[in-house]
Amino acid sequence: VQQISGMLTKMFERARLEKPGQVDPRAAEFTLSLLAAMYDRSGTGYIKTKSAAAALIALSGDILLAKYRAFFQLYAVPDGKEAFITRSALRSLLTDLNQIPAIVGESCTLSCVEIATHSCFHGVLNSAIVEEKFLSWLRSEPAVLLWLPTCYRLSATEMVSHQARCR
């Protein structure tokens, strides 16, 4: 938790310099509280860095494809020139990401994660998949992660401006 706190402080300090007046001075504190509520419910003082990184990627303002690629890079296992996501890595990613909706009472059961993993690996004979297959599966908007593109679309519409006038 201490290491993540330091990283968040640095990250939000840089963001505050880039966008003066747009970053709450307590952003690092609030974010750490959210991460602790999601990944350290028993108060051990330990949060897996990978879990925290996945949550930060999911909650970032980046486009969906960039988020999906970042998830792959974070959870993939390098194998020579290529990297792959194994079934267990996908289970870990989905379990980590599902802590985000769980914090607001929209939890998913372990069977949801298993069903999603099975659907991602449907028709795959190998024990791991390449980035292209992973991205294709995420673009199909699997039910277990439907909240992610939905939240993205909601946040994207906040920036839409129409030049129409109402009567």
Secondary structure, 3 states (H helix, E strand, C coil): CHHHHHHHHHHHHHHHHHCCCCCCCCHHHHHHHHHHHHHCCCCCCCCCHHHHHHHHHHHCCCCHHHHHHHHHHHHCEEECCEEEEEHHHHHHHHHHHCHHHHCCCCCCCHHHHHHHHHHHCCCCCCCEECHHHHHHHHHCCCHHHCHHHHHHHHHHHCCCCCCCCCC
